Amino acid sequence: MGGGSGASQPVGSVDVALAHAVRLLEREPRLAAEQASEILKAVPGHANATLLLGIAHRVSGNAAGSLEVLEMLLLEADFGVPVSLRLVHAVEARAKRGEVQTEQRPQSRA
């Protein structure tokens, strides 16, 4: 995945920061979210950092935050299916917690 906003930030340092955030994702997802947020302060609109932030929110249990970030990314970036799937997972997580009103249809009894 490529991604960035074209800002004049050294690519190596952004790549190193992203790699560090990915490593944090599994064991400390909140720290991964903080790392992604810091990258976005330095390089606003960086698509991979934004995606990572959405994933980190989801993994840390912040489904609402994940949904907000991934919706924004879906509208702004050309990620297509991967972001769409992450968005579905975020909505499912919110639904499980009762944060999303799910439509229930009456079952017909024959």
C-alpha positions in Angstrom: 0.0 0.0 0.0 1.4 3.3 -0.9 0.0 6.5 0.5 0.8 9.9 1.6 -0.2 13.4 1.0 2.9 14.5 -0.9 4.3 16.4 2.1 8.0 16.8 2.2 8.5 14.4 5.1 11.4 12.0 4.8 9.9 8.8 3.5 12.2 6.6 5.6 11.1 8.2 8.9 7.4 7.8 8.0 8.0 4.2 7.0 9.8 3.5 10.2 7.1 5.1 12.3 4.4 3.1 10.4 6.3 -0.1 10.9 6.6 0.7 14.6 2.9 1.3 14.8 2.1 -2.0 13.1 4.3 -3.8 15.6 2.4 -2.1 18.4 -1.0 -3.0 17.0 -1.0 -6.6 18.2 0.2 -6.0 21.8 -0.7 -2.3 22.5 -3.3 -1.1 20.1 -3.9 2.1 21.9 -0.2 3.0 21.5 -0.5 2.1 17.8 -3.4 4.6 17.6 -1.2 7.2 19.2 1.7 6.5 16.9 -0.6 6.7 13.8 -2.0 10.0 15.2 1.5 11.4 15.5 2.3 10.4 11.9 -0.9 12.2 10.8 0.2 15.3 12.6 3.5 15.2 10.7 1.9 14.1 7.4 -1.8 15.0 7.4 -3.9 12.8 5.2 -1.4 10.0 5.0 -3.6 7.1 3.8 -1.7 4.2 5.4 -1.5 6.0 8.7 -5.2 6.8 8.6 -6.0 3.1 7.8 -3.7 2.1 10.7 -5.5 4.5 13.0 -8.9 3.0 12.1 -7.6 -0.5 12.6 -6.0 0.4 15.9 -9.2 1.9 17.2 -11.1 -1.2 16.2 -8.6 -3.6 17.8 -8.6 -1.6 21.0 -12.4 -1.8 21.3 -13.2 1.8 20.0 -15.6 0.7 17.3 -17.1 4.2 17.0 -13.7 5.8 16.5 -12.8 3.1 14.0 -16.0 3.7 12.1 -15.4 7.5 12.0 -11.8 7.2 10.7 -12.6 4.4 8.2 -15.6 6.3 6.8 -13.4 9.3 6.2 -10.7 7.2 4.6 -13.2 5.5 2.3 -14.4 8.9 1.1 -11.0 10.4 0.7 -8.7 7.6 -0.5 -8.8 5.0 -3.2 -8.6 1.9 -0.9 -11.8 0.3 -2.1 -12.4 -3.2 -0.8 -9.9 -3.4 2.1 -11.4 -0.3 3.8 -14.9 -1.4 3.0 -14.3 -4.7 4.8 -12.7 -2.9 7.8 -15.8 -0.6 7.8 -18.1 -3.6 7.9 -16.1 -5.0 10.8 -16.4 -1.7 12.7 -20.1 -1.6 12.2 -20.5 -5.2 13.3 -18.5 -4.4 16.5 -20.8 -1.5 17.2 -23.9 -3.6 16.6 -22.7 -6.2 19.0 -22.4 -3.6 21.7 -25.8 -2.2 20.9 -24.3 1.1 19.5 -25.9 0.6 16.1 -29.6 0.2 15.7 -30.1 -3.0 13.6 -33.3 -3.5 11.7 -35.1 -6.6 12.8 -37.8 -7.9 10.6 -40.7 -9.9 12.0 -40.4 -13.5 11.2 -43.4 -14.9 9.3 -44.9 -18.1 10.7 -46.5 -20.3 8.2 
